[in-house]
Structures are given as structure tokens and as C-alpha cells.
Amino acid sequence: MTKPDGASADHGDEMDVEGGSSSRIERAMALLRRVLEYQVSIGALIEVALWLAIPYLSIGFVWALLHTEQVQQIQTRLEQVLPTGADVAAFGLTTALWPASLQIADACPPR
């Protein structure tokens, strides 16, 4: 490709792409620095964590109620280590770790 002045545009276009890419990265880094400089109190972070935990644990509670066979598999494994309260511990584990409960239950084969 040639420009109107007869010079080749191949090398210049590569520089524009690289220059545009680096300015985009610089703008993203400036935005990231601005976000990270924002001061947040510990209380606000705890509040956000609690608001995020409510739907997560609600979904986990429903998941544990609907997948009782997985809770039972985890309970049988926990009874070897924790004879009293294994049922509550299994239900709590299934509720808290509901995204991974399929793999956890499969790792705890019934005996």
C-alpha cells in the first residue's frame, strides 16, 4: 500500500496499531490506578461481603435441600471423622460449597 506521497504505508500502519494499543493500555492502567486509589472502609467491605453472601448461601441452602443424596454421601464420610454432628456438618458443607458439591460428593464414595 502506498500513501499519496509515494511512501509505503505498511510500516506506518504497524506503528499506529502498536501506538494505539499502548495508549489503550495506558488509559486502562490509569483507570485501574484511579479505582485502586479510592479509599474504602473495612466496614463497607464487610457490608459488601455480607450482601454477596446472602444470595450465595440462599442458593446453597436450596441446592442442599434438593440434592439430599450428595449431602448423605458427604455425611457418611464425615461420620468417620466427626461421629456427632456429621449431618449438620454435611449440610453446612453442601450449603457453603454448593458450586463444587458434585465433585466433593463424588470424592466421598459411600461405604
mmCIF file of the C-alpha atoms, coordinates in Angstrom:
data_MODEL
# 
_entry.id   MODEL 
# 
loop_
_atom_site.group_PDB 
_atom_site.id 
_atom_site.type_symbol 
_atom_site.label_atom_id 
_atom_site.label_alt_id 
_atom_site.label_comp_id 
_atom_site.label_asym_id 
_atom_site.label_entity_id 
_atom_site.label_seq_id 
_atom_site.pdbx_PDB_ins_code 
_atom_site.Cartn_x 
_atom_site.Cartn_y 
_atom_site.Cartn_z 
_atom_site.occupancy 
_atom_site.B_iso_or_equiv 
_atom_site.pdbx_formal_charge 
_atom_site.auth_seq_id 
_atom_site.auth_comp_id 
_atom_site.auth_asym_id 
_atom_site.auth_atom_id 
_atom_site.pdbx_PDB_model_num 
ATOM 1   C CA . MET A 1 1   ? 0.000   0.000   0.000  1.00 0.00 ? 1   MET A CA 1 
ATOM 2   C CA . THR A 1 2   ? 1.310   3.465   -0.834 1.00 0.00 ? 2   THR A CA 1 
ATOM 3   C CA . LYS A 1 3   ? 0.369   6.823   0.527  1.00 0.00 ? 3   LYS A CA 1 
ATOM 4   C CA . PRO A 1 4   ? -0.246  9.799   -1.776 1.00 0.00 ? 4   PRO A CA 1 
ATOM 5   C CA . ASP A 1 5   ? 3.354   10.969  -1.243 1.00 0.00 ? 5   ASP A CA 1 
ATOM 6   C CA . GLY A 1 6   ? 4.628   7.594   -2.525 1.00 0.00 ? 6   GLY A CA 1 
ATOM 7   C CA . ALA A 1 7   ? 5.867   6.231   0.810  1.00 0.00 ? 7   ALA A CA 1 
ATOM 8   C CA . SER A 1 8   ? 4.943   2.724   1.883  1.00 0.00 ? 8   SER A CA 1 
ATOM 9   C CA . ALA A 1 9   ? 2.155   2.627   4.459  1.00 0.00 ? 9   ALA A CA 1 
ATOM 10  C CA . ASP A 1 10  ? 2.871   -0.892  5.769  1.00 0.00 ? 10  ASP A CA 1 
ATOM 11  C CA . HIS A 1 11  ? 5.406   0.146   8.404  1.00 0.00 ? 11  HIS A CA 1 
ATOM 12  C CA . GLY A 1 12  ? 3.459   3.233   9.452  1.00 0.00 ? 12  GLY A CA 1 
ATOM 13  C CA . ASP A 1 13  ? 0.249   1.270   9.994  1.00 0.00 ? 13  ASP A CA 1 
ATOM 14  C CA . GLU A 1 14  ? 2.068   -1.142  12.284 1.00 0.00 ? 14  GLU A CA 1 
ATOM 15  C CA . MET A 1 15  ? 3.276   1.774   14.369 1.00 0.00 ? 15  MET A CA 1 
ATOM 16  C CA . ASP A 1 16  ? -0.263  3.182   14.584 1.00 0.00 ? 16  ASP A CA 1 
ATOM 17  C CA . VAL A 1 17  ? -1.607  -0.163  15.773 1.00 0.00 ? 17  VAL A CA 1 
ATOM 18  C CA . GLU A 1 18  ? 1.143   -0.514  18.371 1.00 0.00 ? 18  GLU A CA 1 
ATOM 19  C CA . GLY A 1 19  ? 0.776   3.106   19.432 1.00 0.00 ? 19  GLY A CA 1 
ATOM 20  C CA . GLY A 1 20  ? -2.994  2.748   19.760 1.00 0.00 ? 20  GLY A CA 1 
ATOM 21  C CA . SER A 1 21  ? -2.554  -0.447  21.743 1.00 0.00 ? 21  SER A CA 1 
ATOM 22  C CA . SER A 1 22  ? -0.102  1.122   24.162 1.00 0.00 ? 22  SER A CA 1 
ATOM 23  C CA . SER A 1 23  ? -2.275  4.207   24.669 1.00 0.00 ? 23  SER A CA 1 
ATOM 24  C CA . ARG A 1 24  ? -5.249  1.936   25.333 1.00 0.00 ? 24  ARG A CA 1 
ATOM 25  C CA . ILE A 1 25  ? -3.199  0.057   27.927 1.00 0.00 ? 25  ILE A CA 1 
ATOM 26  C CA . GLU A 1 26  ? -2.074  3.334   29.473 1.00 0.00 ? 26  GLU A CA 1 
ATOM 27  C CA . ARG A 1 27  ? -5.687  4.530   29.710 1.00 0.00 ? 27  ARG A CA 1 
ATOM 28  C CA . ALA A 1 28  ? -6.735  1.218   31.277 1.00 0.00 ? 28  ALA A CA 1 
ATOM 29  C CA . MET A 1 29  ? -3.873  1.409   33.772 1.00 0.00 ? 29  MET A CA 1 
ATOM 30  C CA . ALA A 1 30  ? -4.807  4.995   34.650 1.00 0.00 ? 30  ALA A CA 1 
ATOM 31  C CA . LEU A 1 31  ? -8.394  3.897   35.260 1.00 0.00 ? 31  LEU A CA 1 
ATOM 32  C CA . LEU A 1 32  ? -7.194  0.966   37.374 1.00 0.00 ? 32  LEU A CA 1 
ATOM 33  C CA . ARG A 1 33  ? -4.961  3.277   39.433 1.00 0.00 ? 33  ARG A CA 1 
ATOM 34  C CA . ARG A 1 34  ? -7.869  5.664   39.966 1.00 0.00 ? 34  ARG A CA 1 
ATOM 35  C CA . VAL A 1 35  ? -10.112 2.813   41.137 1.00 0.00 ? 35  VAL A CA 1 
ATOM 36  C CA . LEU A 1 36  ? -7.439  1.387   43.433 1.00 0.00 ? 36  LEU A CA 1 
ATOM 37  C CA . GLU A 1 37  ? -6.733  4.799   44.976 1.00 0.00 ? 37  GLU A CA 1 
ATOM 38  C CA . TYR A 1 38  ? -10.342 5.036   46.145 1.00 0.00 ? 38  TYR A CA 1 
ATOM 39  C CA . GLN A 1 39  ? -10.375 4.523   49.906 1.00 0.00 ? 39  GLN A CA 1 
ATOM 40  C CA . VAL A 1 40  ? -12.966 2.149   51.302 1.00 0.00 ? 40  VAL A CA 1 
ATOM 41  C CA . SER A 1 41  ? -13.544 1.458   54.967 1.00 0.00 ? 41  SER A CA 1 
ATOM 42  C CA . ILE A 1 42  ? -13.315 -2.034  56.408 1.00 0.00 ? 42  ILE A CA 1 
ATOM 43  C CA . GLY A 1 43  ? -16.950 -1.758  57.466 1.00 0.00 ? 43  GLY A CA 1 
ATOM 44  C CA . ALA A 1 44  ? -18.016 -1.114  53.884 1.00 0.00 ? 44  ALA A CA 1 
ATOM 45  C CA . LEU A 1 45  ? -16.056 -4.148  52.683 1.00 0.00 ? 45  LEU A CA 1 
ATOM 46  C CA . ILE A 1 46  ? -17.696 -6.311  55.348 1.00 0.00 ? 46  ILE A CA 1 
ATOM 47  C CA . GLU A 1 47  ? -21.110 -4.986  54.308 1.00 0.00 ? 47  GLU A CA 1 
ATOM 48  C CA . VAL A 1 48  ? -20.470 -5.838  50.647 1.00 0.00 ? 48  VAL A CA 1 
ATOM 49  C CA . ALA A 1 49  ? -19.306 -9.322  51.645 1.00 0.00 ? 49  ALA A CA 1 
ATOM 50  C CA . LEU A 1 50  ? -22.472 -9.875  53.666 1.00 0.00 ? 50  LEU A CA 1 
ATOM 51  C CA . TRP A 1 51  ? -24.729 -8.653  50.847 1.00 0.00 ? 51  TRP A CA 1 
ATOM 52  C CA . LEU A 1 52  ? -22.969 -11.026 48.452 1.00 0.00 ? 52  LEU A CA 1 
ATOM 53  C CA . ALA A 1 53  ? -23.141 -13.913 50.932 1.00 0.00 ? 53  ALA A CA 1 
ATOM 54  C CA . ILE A 1 54  ? -26.925 -13.735 51.348 1.00 0.00 ? 54  ILE A CA 1 
ATOM 55  C CA . PRO A 1 55  ? -27.883 -14.865 47.806 1.00 0.00 ? 55  PRO A CA 1 
ATOM 56  C CA . TYR A 1 56  ? -24.921 -17.270 47.634 1.00 0.00 ? 56  TYR A CA 1 
ATOM 57  C CA . LEU A 1 57  ? -25.940 -19.064 50.827 1.00 0.00 ? 57  LEU A CA 1 
ATOM 58  C CA . SER A 1 58  ? -29.629 -18.956 49.866 1.00 0.00 ? 58  SER A CA 1 
ATOM 59  C CA . ILE A 1 59  ? -28.850 -20.762 46.627 1.00 0.00 ? 59  ILE A CA 1 
ATOM 60  C CA . GLY A 1 60  ? -26.667 -23.196 48.564 1.00 0.00 ? 60  GLY A CA 1 
ATOM 61  C CA . PHE A 1 61  ? -29.469 -23.886 51.043 1.00 0.00 ? 61  PHE A CA 1 
ATOM 62  C CA . VAL A 1 62  ? -31.896 -24.706 48.229 1.00 0.00 ? 62  VAL A CA 1 
ATOM 63  C CA . TRP A 1 63  ? -29.209 -26.781 46.488 1.00 0.00 ? 63  TRP A CA 1 
ATOM 64  C CA . ALA A 1 64  ? -28.630 -28.822 49.650 1.00 0.00 ? 64  ALA A CA 1 
ATOM 65  C CA . LEU A 1 65  ? -32.358 -29.387 50.093 1.00 0.00 ? 65  LEU A CA 1 
ATOM 66  C CA . LEU A 1 66  ? -32.751 -30.594 46.511 1.00 0.00 ? 66  LEU A CA 1 
ATOM 67  C CA . HIS A 1 67  ? -29.636 -32.804 46.432 1.00 0.00 ? 67  HIS A CA 1 
ATOM 68  C CA . THR A 1 68  ? -30.011 -34.868 49.571 1.00 0.00 ? 68  THR A CA 1 
ATOM 69  C CA . GLU A 1 69  ? -28.116 -37.841 48.131 1.00 0.00 ? 69  GLU A CA 1 
ATOM 70  C CA . GLN A 1 70  ? -24.974 -35.724 47.883 1.00 0.00 ? 70  GLN A CA 1 
ATOM 71  C CA . VAL A 1 71  ? -25.431 -34.483 51.437 1.00 0.00 ? 71  VAL A CA 1 
ATOM 72  C CA . GLN A 1 72  ? -25.793 -38.118 52.526 1.00 0.00 ? 72  GLN A CA 1 
ATOM 73  C CA . GLN A 1 73  ? -22.555 -39.109 50.771 1.00 0.00 ? 73  GLN A CA 1 
ATOM 74  C CA . ILE A 1 74  ? -20.660 -36.321 52.486 1.00 0.00 ? 74  ILE A CA 1 
ATOM 75  C CA . GLN A 1 75  ? -22.306 -37.229 55.809 1.00 0.00 ? 75  GLN A CA 1 
ATOM 76  C CA . THR A 1 76  ? -21.174 -40.864 55.620 1.00 0.00 ? 76  THR A CA 1 
ATOM 77  C CA . ARG A 1 77  ? -17.611 -39.731 55.044 1.00 0.00 ? 77  ARG A CA 1 
ATOM 78  C CA . LEU A 1 78  ? -17.755 -37.180 57.863 1.00 0.00 ? 78  LEU A CA 1 
ATOM 79  C CA . GLU A 1 79  ? -19.136 -39.742 60.327 1.00 0.00 ? 79  GLU A CA 1 
ATOM 80  C CA . GLN A 1 80  ? -15.733 -41.442 60.322 1.00 0.00 ? 80  GLN A CA 1 
ATOM 81  C CA . VAL A 1 81  ? -14.039 -38.238 61.478 1.00 0.00 ? 81  VAL A CA 1 
ATOM 82  C CA . LEU A 1 82  ? -16.851 -36.458 63.305 1.00 0.00 ? 82  LEU A CA 1 
ATOM 83  C CA . PRO A 1 83  ? -19.325 -39.002 64.722 1.00 0.00 ? 83  PRO A CA 1 
ATOM 84  C CA . THR A 1 84  ? -21.592 -36.429 66.372 1.00 0.00 ? 84  THR A CA 1 
ATOM 85  C CA . GLY A 1 85  ? -22.907 -33.627 64.227 1.00 0.00 ? 85  GLY A CA 1 
ATOM 86  C CA . ALA A 1 86  ? -21.887 -35.148 60.913 1.00 0.00 ? 86  ALA A CA 1 
ATOM 87  C CA . ASP A 1 87  ? -25.350 -34.489 59.499 1.00 0.00 ? 87  ASP A CA 1 
ATOM 88  C CA . VAL A 1 88  ? -25.217 -30.786 60.348 1.00 0.00 ? 88  VAL A CA 1 
ATOM 89  C CA . ALA A 1 89  ? -21.621 -30.510 59.101 1.00 0.00 ? 89  ALA A CA 1 
ATOM 90  C CA . ALA A 1 90  ? -22.517 -32.223 55.823 1.00 0.00 ? 90  ALA A CA 1 
ATOM 91  C CA . PHE A 1 91  ? -25.491 -29.932 55.291 1.00 0.00 ? 91  PHE A CA 1 
ATOM 92  C CA . GLY A 1 92  ? -23.324 -26.887 56.101 1.00 0.00 ? 92  GLY A CA 1 
ATOM 93  C CA . LEU A 1 93  ? -20.566 -28.006 53.750 1.00 0.00 ? 93  LEU A CA 1 
ATOM 94  C CA . THR A 1 94  ? -23.031 -28.624 50.953 1.00 0.00 ? 94  THR A CA 1 
ATOM 95  C CA . THR A 1 95  ? -24.660 -25.235 51.549 1.00 0.00 ? 95  THR A CA 1 
ATOM 96  C CA . ALA A 1 96  ? -21.377 -23.325 51.685 1.00 0.00 ? 96  ALA A CA 1 
ATOM 97  C CA . LEU A 1 97  ? -19.633 -25.189 48.881 1.00 0.00 ? 97  LEU A CA 1 
ATOM 98  C CA . TRP A 1 98  ? -22.602 -25.762 46.575 1.00 0.00 ? 98  TRP A CA 1 
ATOM 99  C CA . PRO A 1 99  ? -20.765 -24.984 43.290 1.00 0.00 ? 99  PRO A CA 1 
ATOM 100 C CA . ALA A 1 100 ? -18.285 -27.770 43.984 1.00 0.00 ? 100 ALA A CA 1 
ATOM 101 C CA . SER A 1 101 ? -20.671 -30.163 45.723 1.00 0.00 ? 101 SER A CA 1 
ATOM 102 C CA . LEU A 1 102 ? -20.807 -32.548 42.770 1.00 0.00 ? 102 LEU A CA 1 
ATOM 103 C CA . GLN A 1 103 ? -17.076 -33.123 42.863 1.00 0.00 ? 103 GLN A CA 1 
ATOM 104 C CA . ILE A 1 104 ? -16.981 -33.245 46.660 1.00 0.00 ? 104 ILE A CA 1 
ATOM 105 C CA . ALA A 1 105 ? -19.773 -35.831 46.807 1.00 0.00 ? 105 ALA A CA 1 
ATOM 106 C CA . ASP A 1 106 ? -18.088 -37.972 44.151 1.00 0.00 ? 106 ASP A CA 1 
ATOM 107 C CA . ALA A 1 107 ? -14.846 -37.831 46.151 1.00 0.00 ? 107 ALA A CA 1 
ATOM 108 C CA . CYS A 1 108 ? -16.776 -39.222 49.151 1.00 0.00 ? 108 CYS A CA 1 
ATOM 109 C CA . PRO A 1 109 ? -17.996 -42.621 47.979 1.00 0.00 ? 109 PRO A CA 1 
ATOM 110 C CA . PRO A 1 110 ? -20.460 -44.363 50.299 1.00 0.00 ? 110 PRO A CA 1 
ATOM 111 C CA . ARG A 1 111 ? -19.012 -47.193 52.354 1.00 0.00 ? 111 ARG A CA 1 
# 
